[in-house]
Amino acid sequence: MKTKKRLSIRSKIQIMVMAIIVVALLITSTVSVISMLRIRSQAKDILKARMERNLSNTVVNKATLANAELLRYAEYTTALSDYISELYGAPEKYKPREVLPPQPLDNNKEVMKRYLATREISYENVKDEIGLLGNAEQIFVPVYNSDISNIVAIYLSTKSGIQISYDADSEMTANSDGSEVYYNYYGRVWYDLARKKGKVCFTDVYMDDYNRGMMITCAAPFYSELGEFKGVVCMDMLIDDLYSAIVDFDVLAGDGDYAFLVDGKGYAVLPKYKDLNIKDDKEMNDELIEAIMSGETGVTYSEISDCYFAYSPIESTNWKLCIRVPQSMILEPVQDMSSKILTSMVWFILIFILVVFMITAIVRSFALNFTEPLFALRKDAEEISNGNLEHVAKIYSNDEIGDLAVSFNNMAISLKDYIANLTAMTAEKERIGAELSVATKIQEDMLPRKFPAFPDRNEFDLHATMDPAKEVGGDFYDFFLLDDDHIVLVMADVSGKGVPAALFMVIAKTLIKNRAFMGGSPSEILEYTNEQLCSSNDSDMFVTVWIAIIEISTGKGIAANAGHEHPVLKRAGGDYELVEYRHSPAVATIEGLHFKEHEFELHPGDNIFVYTDGVPEATSSDNELFGNERMLEALNRKKDSNSAEILENMKLAIDEFVGEAPQFDDITMLAFRYFGKQ
C-alpha cells in the first residue's frame, strides 16, 4: 500500500501564499472592474453633485468674507460716530479748529473742507459749530489712511446744515475764488437712511454726484449727550474698488465663470454689469431671480444660459453674492474620464495576467528562504515585547527580513529614547500644571472672595463670583469702600483668554482701584486707566469696564460704561430689566478717549446685577446662545433672593442650558441689593 506523500512546510507556505494572492487579486480585480464601470455610468451625476456642493460651500465662504470686510467699514464708521458724539457731549474740552471751503490750491490734496447746505445758512451763525467739528480731523485722517485703502471720502453732515469732508477732490467742488460752496444734502439717501434707522447702515448702489462712478456709502448717525439727533457721518467707496476688495477672486479658474453682487433693488454690482437689473438679464429666468432675491443660500441651474448660479446673502447688507459657472465646465471631464476608464480596464486585465505568472515564480523562491529567519525574528520580537530592550536581533540576510531585523533593533532603541523623553515630558507637564495652579490661586487672591464682604454694614448686601474658562481668566470684578459713605462697584472683561489676559487684568484692576482712591468720577478713573494702558499696550489688548460709585446714605450713584454689557436693574417690587444706553469705547483702544457717565438713584429694595459676556454668550451643544432673555428669565424666577442666591441660581440656569458643552468664556457676575440707611 502506497503512503501519501506529505507536503513540506515550505510547500504549504508556497501553495497557501499563492492561493491567497490569486484569490485576493481576483476579488480586487472584480471589484475594481465593477467599480470603474459604475463610476463611468454615474460620473455625470457625481460631478454635478460635487460641483453643486463645492459651489454652495464657495459662495457661503466668500459671502462670509465679504460680510467681514463690510463689517470693517461699519466698525470704522461707528467709531467716527462715537467720536463726533463725544464732541457734542463735551464741546468745552476742544479748541475751535477752523475749516475752510474747498480751495483751488488744494487740488489732489487730502484736506478738511466745509460746505453749507443752503444759501440761507449764514457762516457766522454756525461758525462755533464748525470750529467744534473741525476737531473731527483727529479721527478722519487716521481712518482715511487706515488699512481700508478704497475710501473715497469721509464726511459728516449735520442737522443744522454743515457738511465737513476729508478727501482729495477739491477740484470738483471749489470755486475759483475759494468762496463758500453750497451742497444741499437733505433728502439724500445716505442721510435719510442713517437718520431713520438710527444705526450704522449701507446704502444701495447709486451714481456719484461728481461722476466718479457707481458709489456705496456706509453711514451712521451721531447724537448729542441728551440723545438728540445731530447729523450723519459717512464713508464713500467706489463700487469698483469695493468689488475688488470683497468679490474679485478666481472662482474655478475656468472660461466663463465669474462672481458678482446683487443689491437690495436687484441691480448687479459688477464692472461688466453696471446699472443692469438682474430682471433684465436674459441669462436668468424668473425662478432663478426669485431664488436670488429671496435671501436664501442655494444653487440653481438656468436652462437659458446653460449655467449654474450659486448665491448667498451678505448679512451686514441687503446684498447677495452670486457665482456663475457654465455647465460645460462640469460635464467636460466626463467623456475624457469614460475613455480613460476603458483604457485602464484593458491594461488592468493584461497586468493582472502578467502579475499572476510573476507571483508564481517569486512565491516559490520566497517560501524557500522565508521560514527560518522568520522563526528567529519571532523569538527576537517576543524578547523585546517582554521588556528586554537591550536584546539585539540577529540579521540573517540583506533583504526585507534583514531590514525587518534592523527595524526591530531600531525600535528597541527608539523605545528606550521614547520612555526617557516621556518621563522628562511628564515631569515638565507636572511642573507647568503646578505653576498654573499657583497662577490660578494668585488670581483668585486678587479678587475679593470673602462674603459677607462688609459684615458690619447693613445698608446693602452684595456677592460676586468669577468662573474662568481656562486655568486663569481675563474677567475681573472689584468692590471697595472709598469712605464710610461711598462704595465702588467694578465689572470688567479683558480681551483674550489665558495667562496674557490674566496679566492684563491685574494691571487694569490695580490702575482702576488706585485711581479711585485718588478721588474723581467714574469717567476720570477710566480716562486715567485708558491713558496708562495705551502708553505700553504693544499687545493691542483692551478691557471693557462698567464702574459705579454709590453714595450709601442716599442711594445716589454715578456710573460709566466702557464697551461693557448693559447692567440689569430691579426696582423694589418690580422685575429685573436691562438698562440700555449708548456705551463709550472700551478702555485701551484709543488714546485721549473721554468716557460718558450718568447719574442714577437706588431706593430701598432695589437690586443691581452686572456681568461679563460669558453669561449671555454661554453656548449649548447645539451652538445656541443663552442670551439676555434667558438671563432675565432666570433672574426673575426667584427675584427676591439675596445676592448670593441670585448668583447661584444664575449659574445653575447656565449649567442646565449648556449641558455637556465646554465653557468657552469666563463667567463673572456681581449682585448688589440696596437697603438704605436703617
Secondary structure, DSSP 8 states (H G I E B T S, - for coil): --------HHHHHHHHHHHHHHHHHHHHHHHHHHHHHHHHHHHHHHHHHHHHHHHHHHHHHHHHHHHHHHHHHHHHHHHHHHHHHHHHH-GGGS---------GGGTT--EEEEEES-TTS-HHHHHHHHHHHGGGHHHHHHHHTSS-TT--EEEEEETTSEEEEEES-HHHH--TT----B---TT-HHHHHHHHH-S-EE---EE-TTSS-EEEEEEEEEE-TT--EEEEEEEEEEHHHHHHHHT-S-SSS-SS-EEEEE-TTSBEESGGGTT-BGGG-TT--HHHHHHHHTT--EEEEETTTTEEEEEEEETTTTEEEEEEEEHHHHHHHHHHHHHHHHHHHHHHHHHHHHHHHHHHHHHHHHHHHHHHHHHHHHHHHHHHHTT-TT-------SSHHHHHHHHHHHHHHHHHHHHHHHHHHHHHHHHHHHHHHHHHHHHHHHS---SSS-TT--SEEEEEEEE-SSSS-SEEEEEEEEETTEEEEEEEEESS-HHHHHHHHHHHHHHHHHHHHT---HHHHHHHHHHHHHTT-TT---EEEEEEEEETTT-EEEEEEES----EEE-TTS-EEE-----B--BTSSTT----EEEEE--TTEEEEEE-TTTTT-B-TTS-B-HHHHHHHHHHHTTTS-HHHHHHHHHHHHHHHHTTS---S-EEEEEEEE----
